[in-house]
Amino acid sequence: MEDINSTIIDTADDIHNLVDRFTELGHVNNPTIYIDLEGVYLCRDGSISILTLLFNTGLPKPDVVIIDVHKLGKQAFETTVAKGSTLKGILEDKRFTKVFFDVRNDSDALFSHFGVVLERIEDVQLMESATRKTTTSRKFVTGLTKCVENNVFRGIHWNDRRGWLMAKSKGEQFFKKEYGGSHEVFNKRPISDDIISYCVADVQYLPKLREIFWTSQNSQWRDLVVAKSMERVVASRRSDYQPHGQDRVVAPWSEEEHATLNLLNYTPSPNYLNHFEPDDAWYERDDWDNEEDEDWDNSSSPRIGKASRKYQKDVRPKPV
């Protein structure tokens, strides 16, 4: 796996210094922070063990900090610097863009346990979904591993690809029940090197994914993704939120939003003007992913099968 600087934050002084750094960054520009959480049954009914942050400091390699929330508890979010800033305040500050991959349970846990109301959120899982060209191909959201494999690894050296996949796979063996693991591993101290590598891997390629999806789209597409990301955040704070429902793999787009995305992503065929194919020939791909939620064990629950291939007609200009 690509060598990335990582630091464990497990004292109030460490938090103080971290918040100071973010405060200075906020005065210089509008920084972007990439975030992931790990915990035991991560949601309002469980606990947060680790909060991983990746941010760019102008150095050749990004910094990753691993905050030991299990040890620090409220101190992780409420330790105050001289200017009155806290980590909680930064997570709620609209000057800082916070990027997650599937923000829902992270938001639920942060709000329920520490009163954090996330603001200015972008969800890379929704970005990936929103780039798909048809309503049918957009039916299910994808997991992080498949998202990285499909969009990042085409230009990555095999050694980095292998290292990243090994870090993810080895980490999963410690907490997934099918491997005899338990999420309690995230509360074991000191944090093992394998868990550190797993946490780093979860944020390592978020900047690249965001660059791939975000920079190629117009403001209408971006506004739709941001609005849908914040809808997830707001929904996660409601009393009726279901953190491990079987419908989590279904994309959240409405019929109207699907139609908008179909138009925004529409690309004419090279022989579009000379040859017109039936609607079914426009079907693009079948790469949705109903990957199981890594934050829980659903071995006793039925998997949601793939939808039947009953293609929906796309909204597109008709040939002359």
N, C-alpha and C positions, 0 to 999 in steps of 0.2 A: 504494500500500500504506500502511496505517496507520503513522504515524510512531512508531517505537519506538527508545528509546535503546539503542545497541549499542557495546560497547567491546572492542577487541582486547587480549588478554592474551598477551604474548610475552616476559616477563622473569620471573625468579625473584621479584623484588620485587612484581610484579603478582600472582603466585600467592599470595605471602605475604599481601598486602592482601585478596585475595579470600577466602582461607581464614579470615582474621580476621573478615570480615563474616559468613560463614556460621556461624562459631562463636558470634558474638553473637546471631544469629538463632535458633540452636538453643537458647540459654538462655531466650529470650523465649517462644517457642512451638514448635510442631512444623511447620516450614516444608515447603512442597512445591517441588520443583525439577523443571523440565521439561528433558529432555535429548535431544540428537541428535548423532550422530557422522557424519563424512565421512572418506573415505580412499581409498586405492588398493587395490582388491579387498578391501574392508573385511571382515576375518575373521582367523582365526589365520594364514592363509597370506599375508595382505597387510599393510597398515599403517594406522595412524590418522593423519590429517592435522589434523583440526579437531574439537574438542569444543565444542558450543554449549549453553549453559545459560541458561534463563529462570527468573527467580524474582521474586516480588513483594516489594517493600520498603515498601509502604504509600503509595507515590507513585501519582499518577493513571495513569501508564504503567509497565509492567513493565520491568525491566532485563534486557538480554540481553548475555552475555559470550561472546566467541568466543576460545577458548583454542587457541593455536598449538602443538599437540602435535608437529607435524612439526619445529618449531624447538626446543622445550623438551625433548622426550623425557621421561625419567623425572622431570625437575625438575617437570613439570606435576603429577605425582601424589605426589611424595615431599618437596617443599619443606615444611619444618616451621615452625610458628609457636611462640611462647613457651609456649603451653599444650599443645604436643605434637600439635596437629591437623595433618592433611594433607588434600589433596583426595581421596586414596585412602581415608582414614579416613571422610570425609564420605559418599562413595559407598557405603561399607560400614556406615554408622551407621543403626541402625534408628529413630532419632528423626526422620530426614529421609525423607519420602516422595519417591521418584524416579519420575517419569512418563515413559515412552517411547512411541513409536508403533512397534511391532514391535521388541522388545528383543533379539531373538535374536542377530543378527550383531554388534550393539554390545556385548553381553555377552561374546560369543566373543572379540572383539578386545581388549576391556579386560582380560579374564582372561589371555589367551594372551600378550599383550605386556607387561602391567604388573601382573599378579597381582591385579587388582581383583575382589573377590567381591561382586557387587552384592547389596544387601539392601533390603527394603521397597520392592518394585517394583510398579508398576501399569502395565499395557499397554493403551493406548487402543484399539489395534486389536482386542483381545479384548473390551473394553467394547462397542464398536460391534457386534461379532458377537453378543455375548450379549444385545443388546436386540432382535434379530430374533425374530419370533414363532413360526416353525416350523422344524422340523429341515431341511427342504429349502432354505429361504431362508438357512439358516445354513451351508450346505455349504462355501462359499469365503469367505475373509477378503477385506477390501477394502483398497485403497491409500489413502494419506493424502489425495491430491487429491480422489478421489471422496468420501471420508469428510467432508471439509470442505465440499464442494459440496452434499452431501445434508443436512447437519446444521447448518451454521453460516451459510451464505450466504443463507438465506431471510430473515434479518433484518439483513443487512449492506448498506450503501450500495454502489451499483454501482462507484464509484470505488475503494473498498477492495477489492472483489472483483476488479476488473480489475487493480489493482496487485499483488495477491497472486499471481494466476494468471500475470501477466507475469514476476514475479520467479522463480517456479518454472520456467516455460517457458524463459526466457532462461538460467537456470542450467543446465538440462538440456542445452541446446545445446552447452555447453562440455565436458561429460563423456560424453554418450551417443554411442556409435559410429555410430549411424544418422545423426547430425548431423555426423560427422567429428570428434567430440570425444574426450577421454581423461580418465580419472580423475586423471591426473598433474596436471591443472589445480589440484587441491586442494593440491598441494605447491609451486606457484609463489608466490614472494614478491616484493613485498608482495602480500597477498591482495587481489584485485580487488574493486571495489564490487559487481559483479554476483554474485560468489561470496558476499560478505558478505550481500547481500540474499537470496540463495537459502538460506543457513544460517538467517537470521532467520525466513524464511517457514516453514521446517520446524518451528519451535517456536512460532510466533506464536499459532496457534489451539489448541494443545494444552490450555491452561487452559479455554477455552470448551468444547471437546469433552468434557473430563473433567466439567465442570459439568453439561452436558446429560445425559450418561449416568449419572454417579455419583449425583447428588442425587435422582434420581427413583426409585431402586431401594432395596430393603430390604437388611438385613444378610446374608441368605442369598445373594442375588445378588452382593453385594460380596465376600463371603468366597470364593465360587466363582471370581470373576474374579481376585482376588489370588492364590489358590492356583494357578490356571492360569498366571498371569504368572510366578510363581516356578518353576513346572515348566519353562517356557521357559528361564529363567535357568540352572537346574540342568542341563537337557539340553544347553545351549550349551557347557558346560564338559566334557562327556564326550568321550572320544577318538574316538568314532564319529559325532560330530556332523557333519552335512552342511550347510555354510553356504549352498549354492546348489542344493539338491535341488529337483526339479520338484514335490514334494509340499508346498512351502512355502505354496502358495496354498490348501491344504485346511485348513479349520478344525480345531482340535485336540480338539473335544469328544467325549467317549465317548458311547455310547448312553444310559447312565444320566444323564449331564450334559445331553444333549439333552432327555431327558424332563423333567428338573428345570426347565430353561429354558423349555420349552413351557408348563409349569404356571405358572411365575413371570410369564411374559409374556402369559398368556392374558387376552384381553378379550372378553367376550360381545358378540355383534352387537346393535345397538339393538333389532331385532325378534326377538331370540333366543328369547323365550318364546312368540312367536306363529308363528314360521316357522323350520323347521329345514331346512338345506340339506345336500346330500351332502358327504362329507368333502372332495372335491376343491375345493369352493367355498371352503374355508377357506384355500386356498393364498394367501399374502399378497403375495409379490413376488419378482421375479427380478432382484435388484440386486447379486448377489455380483460380485466383481471378481477376475479372475485377472491383474491388472496385473503386468507384469514387474518383477522386483526391480531397483531403481535402482542397486544396488551391484555389478551385474555385467552382462555382455553375453551374452544367451542367444539371439542371432540364429541360432545354429547348432543350437539345441535346439527340438524340437517344442513348440508351445504346448499346454497342457492345455485341452482343449475343455470347454465347459459340459456339465454332467451332463444326461442325458436327463430329460425331465420325467415321471419316474415318481414321483408324489407319495407321500410316506410319511404314514401316518395319524398325527395329532397326539394327544398325551395331553391330554384335556380332559374336563371334566364332561359327562356325557350329559344331554340334556334329559329332564325328567319327562314 
